[in-house]
């Protein structure tokens, strides 16, 4: 969804929200395919910042997708520790 990150409210950015994979589907590439499809969509639209609030247990997954952490860890009520992550998606073409 289009939503600016709280640390840069002036940015027109994309937020990945509510990302989860059923336990029996984890490790099969479903999450990677979803993040890839979102990244392709953003790139096709001219690129931009993709961000999320990641559970600490999922930081490695998002890092493999090219994201980096920013800010401090916080406790999300009823869910647990989270940290913000982001990646700049470039439009297609020569780099």
PDB file of N, CA, C and O in Angstrom:
ATOM      1  N   UNK A   1       0.836  -1.173   0.000  1.00  0.00           N
ATOM      2  CA  UNK A   1       0.000   0.000   0.000  1.00  0.00           C
ATOM      3  C   UNK A   1       0.884   1.240   0.000  1.00  0.00           C
ATOM      4  O   UNK A   1       1.989   1.220   0.542  1.00  0.00           O
ATOM      5  N   UNK A   2       0.409   2.297  -0.595  1.00  0.00           N
ATOM      6  CA  UNK A   2       1.158   3.556  -0.554  1.00  0.00           C
ATOM      7  C   UNK A   2       1.019   4.163   0.834  1.00  0.00           C
ATOM      8  O   UNK A   2      -0.083   4.437   1.311  1.00  0.00           O
ATOM      9  N   UNK A   3       2.164   4.362   1.462  1.00  0.00           N
ATOM     10  CA  UNK A   3       2.184   4.986   2.788  1.00  0.00           C
ATOM     11  C   UNK A   3       3.601   5.435   3.081  1.00  0.00           C
ATOM     12  O   UNK A   3       4.552   4.674   2.903  1.00  0.00           O
ATOM     13  N   UNK A   4       3.739   6.658   3.524  1.00  0.00           N
ATOM     14  CA  UNK A   4       5.055   7.179   3.881  1.00  0.00           C
ATOM     15  C   UNK A   4       5.542   6.533   5.165  1.00  0.00           C
ATOM     16  O   UNK A   4       4.741   6.222   6.046  1.00  0.00           O
ATOM     17  N   UNK A   5       6.862   6.327   5.281  1.00  0.00           N
ATOM     18  CA  UNK A   5       7.390   5.783   6.543  1.00  0.00           C
ATOM     19  C   UNK A   5       7.382   6.867   7.612  1.00  0.00           C
ATOM     20  O   UNK A   5       7.511   8.048   7.292  1.00  0.00           O
ATOM     21  N   UNK A   6       7.233   6.484   8.875  1.00  0.00           N
ATOM     22  CA  UNK A   6       7.164   7.492   9.935  1.00  0.00           C
ATOM     23  C   UNK A   6       8.435   8.329  10.074  1.00  0.00           C
ATOM     24  O   UNK A   6       8.378   9.448  10.582  1.00  0.00           O
ATOM     25  N   UNK A   7       9.558   7.816   9.641  1.00  0.00           N
ATOM     26  CA  UNK A   7      10.810   8.571   9.775  1.00  0.00           C
ATOM     27  C   UNK A   7      11.040   9.527   8.597  1.00  0.00           C
ATOM     28  O   UNK A   7      11.952  10.351   8.661  1.00  0.00           O
ATOM     29  N   UNK A   8      10.245   9.442   7.528  1.00  0.00           N
ATOM     30  CA  UNK A   8      10.338  10.358   6.372  1.00  0.00           C
ATOM     31  C   UNK A   8       8.931  10.584   5.821  1.00  0.00           C
ATOM     32  O   UNK A   8       8.598  10.111   4.734  1.00  0.00           O
ATOM     33  N   UNK A   9       8.116  11.305   6.575  1.00  0.00           N
ATOM     34  CA  UNK A   9       6.704  11.481   6.240  1.00  0.00           C
ATOM     35  C   UNK A   9       6.477  12.161   4.898  1.00  0.00           C
ATOM     36  O   UNK A   9       5.383  12.065   4.342  1.00  0.00           O
ATOM     37  N   UNK A  10       7.484  12.844   4.365  1.00  0.00           N
ATOM     38  CA  UNK A  10       7.315  13.545   3.084  1.00  0.00           C
ATOM     39  C   UNK A  10       7.488  12.622   1.878  1.00  0.00           C
ATOM     40  O   UNK A  10       7.170  13.014   0.755  1.00  0.00           O
ATOM     41  N   UNK A  11       7.982  11.410   2.091  1.00  0.00           N
ATOM     42  CA  UNK A  11       8.218  10.489   0.978  1.00  0.00           C
ATOM     43  C   UNK A  11       6.934   9.845   0.488  1.00  0.00           C
ATOM     44  O   UNK A  11       6.063   9.485   1.280  1.00  0.00           O
ATOM     45  N   UNK A  12       6.825   9.706  -0.816  1.00  0.00           N
ATOM     46  CA  UNK A  12       5.775   8.894  -1.417  1.00  0.00           C
ATOM     47  C   UNK A  12       6.365   7.491  -1.513  1.00  0.00           C
ATOM     48  O   UNK A  12       7.160   7.206  -2.408  1.00  0.00           O
ATOM     49  N   UNK A  13       5.979   6.628  -0.600  1.00  0.00           N
ATOM     50  CA  UNK A  13       6.611   5.318  -0.470  1.00  0.00           C
ATOM     51  C   UNK A  13       5.553   4.223  -0.454  1.00  0.00           C
ATOM     52  O   UNK A  13       4.350   4.483  -0.455  1.00  0.00           O
ATOM     53  N   UNK A  14       6.046   2.995  -0.439  1.00  0.00           N
ATOM     54  CA  UNK A  14       5.192   1.807  -0.400  1.00  0.00           C
ATOM     55  C   UNK A  14       5.467   1.036   0.881  1.00  0.00           C
ATOM     56  O   UNK A  14       6.622   0.827   1.253  1.00  0.00           O
ATOM     57  N   UNK A  15       4.407   0.615   1.553  1.00  0.00           N
ATOM     58  CA  UNK A  15       4.553  -0.149   2.786  1.00  0.00           C
ATOM     59  C   UNK A  15       4.087  -1.587   2.567  1.00  0.00           C
ATOM     60  O   UNK A  15       2.996  -1.832   2.051  1.00  0.00           O
ATOM     61  N   UNK A  16       4.918  -2.510   2.963  1.00  0.00           N
ATOM     62  CA  UNK A  16       4.556  -3.924   2.983  1.00  0.00           C
ATOM     63  C   UNK A  16       3.994  -4.193   4.369  1.00  0.00           C
ATOM     64  O   UNK A  16       4.703  -4.064   5.367  1.00  0.00           O
ATOM     65  N   UNK A  17       2.719  -4.568   4.433  1.00  0.00           N
ATOM     66  CA  UNK A  17       2.057  -4.691   5.730  1.00  0.00           C
ATOM     67  C   UNK A  17       1.278  -5.997   5.821  1.00  0.00           C
ATOM     68  O   UNK A  17       0.684  -6.453   4.844  1.00  0.00           O
ATOM     69  N   UNK A  18       1.292  -6.582   6.999  1.00  0.00           N
ATOM     70  CA  UNK A  18       0.521  -7.790   7.236  1.00  0.00           C
ATOM     71  C   UNK A  18       1.103  -9.012   6.550  1.00  0.00           C
ATOM     72  O   UNK A  18       0.381  -9.951   6.216  1.00  0.00           O
ATOM     73  N   UNK A  19       2.415  -8.993   6.340  1.00  0.00           N
ATOM     74  CA  UNK A  19       3.088 -10.095   5.654  1.00  0.00           C
ATOM     75  C   UNK A  19       3.215 -11.283   6.600  1.00  0.00           C
ATOM     76  O   UNK A  19       3.739 -11.152   7.706  1.00  0.00           O
ATOM     77  N   UNK A  20       2.735 -12.435   6.163  1.00  0.00           N
ATOM     78  CA  UNK A  20       2.870 -13.658   6.949  1.00  0.00           C
ATOM     79  C   UNK A  20       2.708 -14.856   6.020  1.00  0.00           C
ATOM     80  O   UNK A  20       2.001 -14.792   5.015  1.00  0.00           O
ATOM     81  N   UNK A  21       3.365 -15.930   6.370  1.00  0.00           N
ATOM     82  CA  UNK A  21       3.259 -17.174   5.619  1.00  0.00           C
ATOM     83  C   UNK A  21       2.884 -18.274   6.609  1.00  0.00           C
ATOM     84  O   UNK A  21       3.462 -18.361   7.693  1.00  0.00           O
ATOM     85  N   UNK A  22       1.934 -19.097   6.246  1.00  0.00           N
ATOM     86  CA  UNK A  22       1.541 -20.211   7.107  1.00  0.00           C
ATOM     87  C   UNK A  22       2.763 -21.086   7.365  1.00  0.00           C
ATOM     88  O   UNK A  22       3.579 -21.288   6.466  1.00  0.00           O
ATOM     89  N   UNK A  23       2.896 -21.602   8.571  1.00  0.00           N
ATOM     90  CA  UNK A  23       4.090 -22.390   8.916  1.00  0.00           C
ATOM     91  C   UNK A  23       4.409 -23.501   7.913  1.00  0.00           C
ATOM     92  O   UNK A  23       5.579 -23.726   7.602  1.00  0.00           O
ATOM     93  N   UNK A  24       3.407 -24.188   7.410  1.00  0.00           N
ATOM     94  CA  UNK A  24       3.674 -25.291   6.480  1.00  0.00           C
ATOM     95  C   UNK A  24       4.165 -24.811   5.109  1.00  0.00           C
ATOM     96  O   UNK A  24       4.635 -25.620   4.309  1.00  0.00           O
ATOM     97  N   UNK A  25       4.065 -23.518   4.832  1.00  0.00           N
ATOM     98  CA  UNK A  25       4.530 -22.967   3.554  1.00  0.00           C
ATOM     99  C   UNK A  25       5.867 -22.225   3.686  1.00  0.00           C
ATOM    100  O   UNK A  25       6.440 -21.813   2.678  1.00  0.00           O
ATOM    101  N   UNK A  26       6.365 -22.053   4.900  1.00  0.00           N
ATOM    102  CA  UNK A  26       7.629 -21.331   5.109  1.00  0.00           C
ATOM    103  C   UNK A  26       8.787 -22.119   4.525  1.00  0.00           C
ATOM    104  O   UNK A  26       8.830 -23.347   4.594  1.00  0.00           O
ATOM    105  N   UNK A  27       9.721 -21.382   3.950  1.00  0.00           N
ATOM    106  CA  UNK A  27      10.904 -21.996   3.363  1.00  0.00           C
ATOM    107  C   UNK A  27      10.703 -22.519   1.955  1.00  0.00           C
ATOM    108  O   UNK A  27      11.618 -23.110   1.383  1.00  0.00           O
ATOM    109  N   UNK A  28       9.523 -22.315   1.385  1.00  0.00           N
ATOM    110  CA  UNK A  28       9.228 -22.817   0.041  1.00  0.00           C
ATOM    111  C   UNK A  28       9.277 -21.720  -1.030  1.00  0.00           C
ATOM    112  O   UNK A  28       9.024 -21.991  -2.203  1.00  0.00           O
ATOM    113  N   UNK A  29       9.598 -20.493  -0.635  1.00  0.00           N
ATOM    114  CA  UNK A  29       9.733 -19.405  -1.603  1.00  0.00           C
ATOM    115  C   UNK A  29       8.487 -18.564  -1.798  1.00  0.00           C
ATOM    116  O   UNK A  29       8.477 -17.664  -2.638  1.00  0.00           O
ATOM    117  N   UNK A  30       7.435 -18.838  -1.041  1.00  0.00           N
ATOM    118  CA  UNK A  30       6.194 -18.076  -1.193  1.00  0.00           C
ATOM    119  C   UNK A  30       6.405 -16.615  -0.790  1.00  0.00           C
ATOM    120  O   UNK A  30       6.032 -15.713  -1.540  1.00  0.00           O
ATOM    121  N   UNK A  31       6.988 -16.374   0.366  1.00  0.00           N
ATOM    122  CA  UNK A  31       7.255 -15.012   0.823  1.00  0.00           C
ATOM    123  C   UNK A  31       8.205 -14.284  -0.101  1.00  0.00           C
ATOM    124  O   UNK A  31       7.995 -13.113  -0.417  1.00  0.00           O
ATOM    125  N   UNK A  32       9.250 -14.971  -0.539  1.00  0.00           N
ATOM    126  CA  UNK A  32      10.220 -14.371  -1.472  1.00  0.00           C
ATOM    127  C   UNK A  32       9.517 -13.969  -2.766  1.00  0.00           C
ATOM    128  O   UNK A  32       9.781 -12.894  -3.305  1.00  0.00           O
ATOM    129  N   UNK A  33       8.620 -14.826  -3.269  1.00  0.00           N
ATOM    130  CA  UNK A  33       7.887 -14.515  -4.499  1.00  0.00           C
ATOM    131  C   UNK A  33       6.974 -13.306  -4.302  1.00  0.00           C
ATOM    132  O   UNK A  33       6.852 -12.466  -5.194  1.00  0.00           O
ATOM    133  N   UNK A  34       6.340 -13.217  -3.145  1.00  0.00           N
ATOM    134  CA  UNK A  34       5.465 -12.083  -2.872  1.00  0.00           C
ATOM    135  C   UNK A  34       6.248 -10.777  -2.816  1.00  0.00           C
ATOM    136  O   UNK A  34       5.853  -9.790  -3.437  1.00  0.00           O
ATOM    137  N   UNK A  35       7.353 -10.765  -2.076  1.00  0.00           N
ATOM    138  CA  UNK A  35       8.177  -9.554  -1.996  1.00  0.00           C
ATOM    139  C   UNK A  35       8.738  -9.212  -3.381  1.00  0.00           C
ATOM    140  O   UNK A  35       8.836  -8.037  -3.733  1.00  0.00           O
ATOM    141  N   UNK A  36       9.104 -10.223  -4.161  1.00  0.00           N
ATOM    142  CA  UNK A  36       9.578  -9.990  -5.521  1.00  0.00           C
ATOM    143  C   UNK A  36       8.515  -9.360  -6.400  1.00  0.00           C
ATOM    144  O   UNK A  36       8.809  -8.453  -7.178  1.00  0.00           O
ATOM    145  N   UNK A  37       7.269  -9.837  -6.281  1.00  0.00           N
ATOM    146  CA  UNK A  37       6.169  -9.273  -7.076  1.00  0.00           C
ATOM    147  C   UNK A  37       5.891  -7.827  -6.680  1.00  0.00           C
ATOM    148  O   UNK A  37       5.639  -6.984  -7.540  1.00  0.00           O
ATOM    149  N   UNK A  38       5.937  -7.538  -5.386  1.00  0.00           N
ATOM    150  CA  UNK A  38       5.745  -6.169  -4.910  1.00  0.00           C
ATOM    151  C   UNK A  38       6.872  -5.280  -5.440  1.00  0.00           C
ATOM    152  O   UNK A  38       6.616  -4.174  -5.917  1.00  0.00           O
ATOM    153  N   UNK A  39       8.096  -5.750  -5.361  1.00  0.00           N
ATOM    154  CA  UNK A  39       9.246  -4.977  -5.853  1.00  0.00           C
ATOM    155  C   UNK A  39       9.132  -4.729  -7.353  1.00  0.00           C
ATOM    156  O   UNK A  39       9.425  -3.629  -7.821  1.00  0.00           O
ATOM    157  N   UNK A  40       8.711  -5.739  -8.110  1.00  0.00           N
ATOM    158  CA  UNK A  40       8.522  -5.576  -9.557  1.00  0.00           C
ATOM    159  C   UNK A  40       7.452  -4.534  -9.851  1.00  0.00           C
ATOM    160  O   UNK A  40       7.606  -3.727 -10.768  1.00  0.00           O
ATOM    161  N   UNK A  41       6.380  -4.547  -9.086  1.00  0.00           N
ATOM    162  CA  UNK A  41       5.294  -3.568  -9.262  1.00  0.00           C
ATOM    163  C   UNK A  41       5.801  -2.147  -9.016  1.00  0.00           C
ATOM    164  O   UNK A  41       5.505  -1.231  -9.782  1.00  0.00           O
ATOM    165  N   UNK A  42       6.564  -1.977  -7.944  1.00  0.00           N
ATOM    166  CA  UNK A  42       7.114  -0.656  -7.620  1.00  0.00           C
ATOM    167  C   UNK A  42       8.085  -0.208  -8.710  1.00  0.00           C
ATOM    168  O   UNK A  42       8.042   0.945  -9.138  1.00  0.00           O
ATOM    169  N   UNK A  43       8.957  -1.104  -9.160  1.00  0.00           N
ATOM    170  CA  UNK A  43       9.918  -0.774 -10.220  1.00  0.00           C
ATOM    171  C   UNK A  43       9.190  -0.368 -11.491  1.00  0.00           C
ATOM    172  O   UNK A  43       9.565   0.619 -12.124  1.00  0.00           O
ATOM    173  N   UNK A  44       8.157  -1.107 -11.877  1.00  0.00           N
ATOM    174  CA  UNK A  44       7.414  -0.810 -13.104  1.00  0.00           C
ATOM    175  C   UNK A  44       6.721   0.544 -13.035  1.00  0.00           C
ATOM    176  O   UNK A  44       6.483   1.180 -14.061  1.00  0.00           O
ATOM    177  N   UNK A  45       6.400   0.980 -11.823  1.00  0.00           N
ATOM    178  CA  UNK A  45       5.762   2.283 -11.642  1.00  0.00           C
ATOM    179  C   UNK A  45       6.743   3.420 -11.470  1.00  0.00           C
ATOM    180  O   UNK A  45       6.339   4.532 -11.130  1.00  0.00           O
ATOM    181  N   UNK A  46       8.032   3.169 -11.698  1.00  0.00           N
ATOM    182  CA  UNK A  46       9.041   4.219 -11.599  1.00  0.00           C
ATOM    183  C   UNK A  46       9.961   4.103 -10.411  1.00  0.00           C
ATOM    184  O   UNK A  46      10.856   4.930 -10.234  1.00  0.00           O
ATOM    185  N   UNK A  47       9.758   3.083  -9.588  1.00  0.00           N
ATOM    186  CA  UNK A  47      10.634   2.875  -8.444  1.00  0.00           C
ATOM    187  C   UNK A  47      10.170   3.647  -7.228  1.00  0.00           C
ATOM    188  O   UNK A  47       9.227   4.435  -7.291  1.00  0.00           O
ATOM    189  N   UNK A  48      10.844   3.408  -6.130  1.00  0.00           N
ATOM    190  CA  UNK A  48      10.520   4.106  -4.889  1.00  0.00           C
ATOM    191  C   UNK A  48      10.949   3.302  -3.684  1.00  0.00           C
ATOM    192  O   UNK A  48      11.514   2.215  -3.807  1.00  0.00           O
ATOM    193  N   UNK A  49      10.674   3.849  -2.526  1.00  0.00           N
ATOM    194  CA  UNK A  49      11.046   3.215  -1.267  1.00  0.00           C
ATOM    195  C   UNK A  49       9.994   2.186  -0.876  1.00  0.00           C
ATOM    196  O   UNK A  49       8.796   2.471  -0.895  1.00  0.00           O
ATOM    197  N   UNK A  50      10.447   0.995  -0.524  1.00  0.00           N
ATOM    198  CA  UNK A  50       9.595  -0.054   0.042  1.00  0.00           C
ATOM    199  C   UNK A  50      10.027  -0.236   1.485  1.00  0.00           C
ATOM    200  O   UNK A  50      11.217  -0.385   1.761  1.00  0.00           O
ATOM    201  N   UNK A  51       9.077  -0.225   2.406  1.00  0.00           N
ATOM    202  CA  UNK A  51       9.413  -0.362   3.817  1.00  0.00           C
ATOM    203  C   UNK A  51       8.408  -1.244   4.534  1.00  0.00           C
ATOM    204  O   UNK A  51       7.316  -1.514   4.034  1.00  0.00           O
ATOM    205  N   UNK A  52       8.805  -1.686   5.718  1.00  0.00           N
ATOM    206  CA  UNK A  52       7.920  -2.498   6.549  1.00  0.00           C
ATOM    207  C   UNK A  52       8.355  -2.395   7.999  1.00  0.00           C
ATOM    208  O   UNK A  52       9.458  -1.940   8.303  1.00  0.00           O
ATOM    209  N   UNK A  53       7.481  -2.821   8.877  1.00  0.00           N
ATOM    210  CA  UNK A  53       7.804  -3.033  10.286  1.00  0.00           C
ATOM    211  C   UNK A  53       7.975  -4.539  10.441  1.00  0.00           C
ATOM    212  O   UNK A  53       7.002  -5.290  10.389  1.00  0.00           O
ATOM    213  N   UNK A  54       9.195  -4.967  10.628  1.00  0.00           N
ATOM    214  CA  UNK A  54       9.511  -6.400  10.637  1.00  0.00           C
ATOM    215  C   UNK A  54       9.605  -6.950  12.053  1.00  0.00           C
ATOM    216  O   UNK A  54      10.180  -6.325  12.944  1.00  0.00           O
ATOM    217  N   UNK A  55       9.026  -8.133  12.240  1.00  0.00           N
ATOM    218  CA  UNK A  55       9.270  -8.859  13.486  1.00  0.00           C
ATOM    219  C   UNK A  55      10.766  -9.176  13.532  1.00  0.00           C
ATOM    220  O   UNK A  55      11.362  -9.453  12.491  1.00  0.00           O
ATOM    221  N   UNK A  56      11.368  -9.143  14.688  1.00  0.00           N
ATOM    222  CA  UNK A  56      12.804  -9.431  14.782  1.00  0.00           C
ATOM    223  C   UNK A  56      13.134 -10.805  14.211  1.00  0.00           C
ATOM    224  O   UNK A  56      14.189 -10.988  13.605  1.00  0.00           O
ATOM    225  N   UNK A  57      12.245 -11.765  14.400  1.00  0.00           N
ATOM    226  CA  UNK A  57      12.483 -13.111  13.875  1.00  0.00           C
ATOM    227  C   UNK A  57      12.518 -13.141  12.351  1.00  0.00           C
ATOM    228  O   UNK A  57      13.040 -14.096  11.775  1.00  0.00           O
ATOM    229  N   UNK A  58      11.973 -12.116  11.678  1.00  0.00           N
ATOM    230  CA  UNK A  58      11.916 -12.083  10.216  1.00  0.00           C
ATOM    231  C   UNK A  58      12.964 -11.161   9.586  1.00  0.00           C
ATOM    232  O   UNK A  58      12.992 -11.011   8.364  1.00  0.00           O
ATOM    233  N   UNK A  59      13.816 -10.549  10.391  1.00  0.00           N
ATOM    234  CA  UNK A  59      14.812  -9.615   9.858  1.00  0.00           C
ATOM    235  C   UNK A  59      15.689 -10.284   8.799  1.00  0.00           C
ATOM    236  O   UNK A  59      15.951  -9.681   7.758  1.00  0.00           O
ATOM    237  N   UNK A  60      16.140 -11.493   9.032  1.00  0.00           N
ATOM    238  CA  UNK A  60      16.977 -12.193   8.049  1.00  0.00           C
ATOM    239  C   UNK A  60      16.278 -12.374   6.715  1.00  0.00           C
ATOM    240  O   UNK A  60      16.899 -12.226   5.663  1.00  0.00           O
ATOM    241  N   UNK A  61      14.991 -12.692   6.748  1.00  0.00           N
ATOM    242  CA  UNK A  61      14.208 -12.828   5.512  1.00  0.00           C
ATOM    243  C   UNK A  61      14.230 -11.528   4.722  1.00  0.00           C
ATOM    244  O   UNK A  61      14.492 -11.530   3.519  1.00  0.00           O
ATOM    245  N   UNK A  62      13.952 -10.411   5.402  1.00  0.00           N
ATOM    246  CA  UNK A  62      13.922  -9.120   4.709  1.00  0.00           C
ATOM    247  C   UNK A  62      15.313  -8.680   4.270  1.00  0.00           C
ATOM    248  O   UNK A  62      15.455  -8.042   3.227  1.00  0.00           O
ATOM    249  N   UNK A  63      16.330  -9.007   5.040  1.00  0.00           N
ATOM    250  CA  UNK A  63      17.701  -8.694   4.613  1.00  0.00           C
ATOM    251  C   UNK A  63      18.040  -9.431   3.322  1.00  0.00           C
ATOM    252  O   UNK A  63      18.694  -8.864   2.447  1.00  0.00           O
ATOM    253  N   UNK A  64      17.611 -10.670   3.187  1.00  0.00           N
ATOM    254  CA  UNK A  64      17.856 -11.416   1.940  1.00  0.00           C
ATOM    255  C   UNK A  64      17.121 -10.787   0.760  1.00  0.00           C
ATOM    256  O   UNK A  64      17.493 -11.008  -0.392  1.00  0.00           O
ATOM    257  N   UNK A  65      16.085 -10.009   1.041  1.00  0.00           N
ATOM    258  CA  UNK A  65      15.359  -9.285  -0.006  1.00  0.00           C
ATOM    259  C   UNK A  65      15.976  -7.913  -0.268  1.00  0.00           C
ATOM    260  O   UNK A  65      15.448  -7.130  -1.058  1.00  0.00           O
ATOM    261  N   UNK A  66      17.098  -7.625   0.398  1.00  0.00           N
ATOM    262  CA  UNK A  66      17.812  -6.372   0.162  1.00  0.00           C
ATOM    263  C   UNK A  66      17.491  -5.258   1.135  1.00  0.00           C
ATOM    264  O   UNK A  66      18.027  -4.157   1.006  1.00  0.00           O
ATOM    265  N   UNK A  67      16.631  -5.514   2.106  1.00  0.00           N
ATOM    266  CA  UNK A  67      16.249  -4.469   3.049  1.00  0.00           C
ATOM    267  C   UNK A  67      17.295  -4.302   4.152  1.00  0.00           C
ATOM    268  O   UNK A  67      18.044  -5.224   4.476  1.00  0.00           O
ATOM    269  N   UNK A  68      17.316  -3.103   4.710  1.00  0.00           N
ATOM    270  CA  UNK A  68      18.178  -2.796   5.850  1.00  0.00           C
ATOM    271  C   UNK A  68      17.314  -2.239   6.971  1.00  0.00           C
ATOM    272  O   UNK A  68      16.234  -1.700   6.732  1.00  0.00           O
ATOM    273  N   UNK A  69      17.804  -2.377   8.196  1.00  0.00           N
ATOM    274  CA  UNK A  69      17.065  -1.872   9.354  1.00  0.00           C
ATOM    275  C   UNK A  69      17.335  -0.387   9.537  1.00  0.00           C
ATOM    276  O   UNK A  69      18.347   0.147   9.084  1.00  0.00           O
ATOM    277  N   UNK A  70      16.400   0.256  10.212  1.00  0.00           N
ATOM    278  CA  UNK A  70      16.564   1.650  10.592  1.00  0.00           C
ATOM    279  C   UNK A  70      15.856   1.884  11.918  1.00  0.00           C
ATOM    280  O   UNK A  70      14.815   1.285  12.189  1.00  0.00           O
ATOM    281  N   UNK A  71      16.414   2.742  12.728  1.00  0.00           N
ATOM    282  CA  UNK A  71      15.783   3.063  14.006  1.00  0.00           C
ATOM    283  C   UNK A  71      16.040   2.009  15.066  1.00  0.00           C
ATOM    284  O   UNK A  71      16.935   1.172  14.945  1.00  0.00           O
ATOM    285  N   UNK A  72      15.233   2.076  16.099  1.00  0.00           N
ATOM    286  CA  UNK A  72      15.376   1.219  17.267  1.00  0.00           C
ATOM    287  C   UNK A  72      14.279   0.157  17.294  1.00  0.00           C
ATOM    288  O   UNK A  72      13.214   0.328  16.700  1.00  0.00           O
ATOM    289  N   UNK A  73      14.556  -0.926  17.983  1.00  0.00           N
ATOM    290  CA  UNK A  73      13.570  -1.991  18.192  1.00  0.00           C
ATOM    291  C   UNK A  73      12.501  -1.473  19.153  1.00  0.00           C
ATOM    292  O   UNK A  73      12.808  -0.745  20.096  1.00  0.00           O
ATOM    293  N   UNK A  74      11.241  -1.852  18.908  1.00  0.00           N
ATOM    294  CA  UNK A  74      10.152  -1.542  19.816  1.00  0.00           C
ATOM    295  C   UNK A  74       9.278  -2.779  19.993  1.00  0.00           C
ATOM    296  O   UNK A  74       9.322  -3.716  19.195  1.00  0.00           O
ATOM    297  N   UNK A  75       8.495  -2.755  21.048  1.00  0.00           N
ATOM    298  CA  UNK A  75       7.568  -3.844  21.343  1.00  0.00           C
ATOM    299  C   UNK A  75       6.206  -3.511  20.736  1.00  0.00           C
ATOM    300  O   UNK A  75       5.580  -2.521  21.116  1.00  0.00           O
ATOM    301  N   UNK A  76       5.756  -4.318  19.815  1.00  0.00           N
ATOM    302  CA  UNK A  76       4.419  -4.172  19.248  1.00  0.00           C
ATOM    303  C   UNK A  76       3.480  -4.971  20.154  1.00  0.00           C
ATOM    304  O   UNK A  76       3.658  -6.179  20.311  1.00  0.00           O
ATOM    305  N   UNK A  77       2.482  -4.312  20.751  1.00  0.00           N
ATOM    306  CA  UNK A  77       1.595  -5.020  21.674  1.00  0.00           C
ATOM    307  C   UNK A  77       0.979  -6.270  21.039  1.00  0.00           C
ATOM    308  O   UNK A  77       0.520  -6.244  19.897  1.00  0.00           O
ATOM    309  N   UNK A  78       0.979  -7.335  21.785  1.00  0.00           N
ATOM    310  CA  UNK A  78       0.411  -8.634  21.417  1.00  0.00           C
ATOM    311  C   UNK A  78       1.171  -9.363  20.313  1.00  0.00           C
ATOM    312  O   UNK A  78       0.814 -10.489  19.968  1.00  0.00           O
ATOM    313  N   UNK A  79       2.219  -8.739  19.746  1.00  0.00           N
ATOM    314  CA  UNK A  79       2.963  -9.374  18.650  1.00  0.00           C
ATOM    315  C   UNK A  79       4.420  -9.610  19.024  1.00  0.00           C
ATOM    316  O   UNK A  79       4.969 -10.677  18.746  1.00  0.00           O
ATOM    317  N   UNK A  80       5.055  -8.611  19.660  1.00  0.00           N
ATOM    318  CA  UNK A  80       6.442  -8.754  20.064  1.00  0.00           C
ATOM    319  C   UNK A  80       7.350  -7.717  19.441  1.00  0.00           C
ATOM    320  O   UNK A  80       6.877  -6.727  18.882  1.00  0.00           O
ATOM    321  N   UNK A  81       8.672  -7.939  19.533  1.00  0.00           N
ATOM    322  CA  UNK A  81       9.638  -6.934  19.082  1.00  0.00           C
ATOM    323  C   UNK A  81       9.661  -6.785  17.565  1.00  0.00           C
ATOM    324  O   UNK A  81       9.607  -7.766  16.823  1.00  0.00           O
ATOM    325  N   UNK A  82       9.742  -5.526  17.125  1.00  0.00           N
ATOM    326  CA  UNK A  82       9.775  -5.153  15.706  1.00  0.00           C
ATOM    327  C   UNK A  82      10.864  -4.116  15.465  1.00  0.00           C
ATOM    328  O   UNK A  82      11.339  -3.460  16.392  1.00  0.00           O
ATOM    329  N   UNK A  83      11.249  -3.983  14.197  1.00  0.00           N
ATOM    330  CA  UNK A  83      12.145  -2.922  13.761  1.00  0.00           C
ATOM    331  C   UNK A  83      11.749  -2.534  12.340  1.00  0.00           C
ATOM    332  O   UNK A  83      11.314  -3.381  11.560  1.00  0.00           O
ATOM    333  N   UNK A  84      11.898  -1.261  12.008  1.00  0.00           N
ATOM    334  CA  UNK A  84      11.580  -0.789  10.662  1.00  0.00           C
ATOM    335  C   UNK A  84      12.693  -1.205   9.706  1.00  0.00           C
ATOM    336  O   UNK A  84      13.868  -1.223  10.070  1.00  0.00           O
ATOM    337  N   UNK A  85      12.303  -1.540   8.474  1.00  0.00           N
ATOM    338  CA  UNK A  85      13.262  -1.932   7.433  1.00  0.00           C
ATOM    339  C   UNK A  85      12.836  -1.292   6.117  1.00  0.00           C
ATOM    340  O   UNK A  85      11.663  -0.975   5.922  1.00  0.00           O
ATOM    341  N   UNK A  86      13.804  -1.103   5.210  1.00  0.00           N
ATOM    342  CA  UNK A  86      13.479  -0.496   3.924  1.00  0.00           C
ATOM    343  C   UNK A  86      14.480  -0.896   2.855  1.00  0.00           C
ATOM    344  O   UNK A  86      15.571  -1.386   3.145  1.00  0.00           O
ATOM    345  N   UNK A  87      14.073  -0.672   1.601  1.00  0.00           N
ATOM    346  CA  UNK A  87      14.943  -0.833   0.442  1.00  0.00           C
ATOM    347  C   UNK A  87      14.473   0.148  -0.619  1.00  0.00           C
ATOM    348  O   UNK A  87      13.273   0.380  -0.761  1.00  0.00           O
ATOM    349  N   UNK A  88      15.396   0.717  -1.357  1.00  0.00           N
ATOM    350  CA  UNK A  88      15.061   1.594  -2.472  1.00  0.00           C
ATOM    351  C   UNK A  88      14.937   0.725  -3.726  1.00  0.00           C
ATOM    352  O   UNK A  88      15.897   0.061  -4.119  1.00  0.00           O
ATOM    353  N   UNK A  89      13.773   0.729  -4.346  1.00  0.00           N
ATOM    354  CA  UNK A  89      13.522  -0.046  -5.561  1.00  0.00           C
ATOM    355  C   UNK A  89      13.756   0.873  -6.759  1.00  0.00           C
ATOM    356  O   UNK A  89      13.145   1.936  -6.858  1.00  0.00           O
ATOM    357  N   UNK A  90      14.626   0.467  -7.651  1.00  0.00           N
ATOM    358  CA  UNK A  90      14.942   1.261  -8.832  1.00  0.00           C
ATOM    359  C   UNK A  90      14.018   0.876  -9.991  1.00  0.00           C
ATOM    360  O   UNK A  90      13.573  -0.268 -10.085  1.00  0.00           O
ATOM    361  N   UNK A  91      13.734   1.844 -10.872  1.00  0.00           N
ATOM    362  CA  UNK A  91      12.939   1.507 -12.056  1.00  0.00           C
ATOM    363  C   UNK A  91      13.755   0.632 -12.991  1.00  0.00           C
ATOM    364  O   UNK A  91      14.983   0.621 -12.909  1.00  0.00           O
ATOM    365  N   UNK A  92      13.093  -0.105 -13.883  1.00  0.00           N
ATOM    366  CA  UNK A  92      13.850  -0.928 -14.828  1.00  0.00           C
ATOM    367  C   UNK A  92      14.673  -0.068 -15.778  1.00  0.00           C
ATOM    368  O   UNK A  92      14.360   1.102 -15.999  1.00  0.00           O
ATOM    369  N   UNK A  93      15.712  -0.646 -16.329  1.00  0.00           N
ATOM    370  CA  UNK A  93      16.547   0.076 -17.288  1.00  0.00           C
ATOM    371  C   UNK A  93      17.997   0.021 -16.897  1.00  0.00           C
ATOM    372  O   UNK A  93      18.366  -0.637 -15.925  1.00  0.00           O
ATOM    373  N   UNK A  94      18.824   0.717 -17.658  1.00  0.00           N
ATOM    374  CA  UNK A  94      20.274   0.699 -17.367  1.00  0.00           C
ATOM    375  C   UNK A  94      20.572   1.336 -16.020  1.00  0.00           C
ATOM    376  O   UNK A  94      19.945   2.317 -15.620  1.00  0.00           O
ATOM    377  N   UNK A  95      21.529   0.763 -15.344  1.00  0.00           N
ATOM    378  CA  UNK A  95      21.929   1.298 -14.030  1.00  0.00           C
ATOM    379  C   UNK A  95      23.349   1.753 -14.068  1.00  0.00           C
ATOM    380  O   UNK A  95      23.871   2.233 -13.062  1.00  0.00           O
TER     381      UNK A  95
END
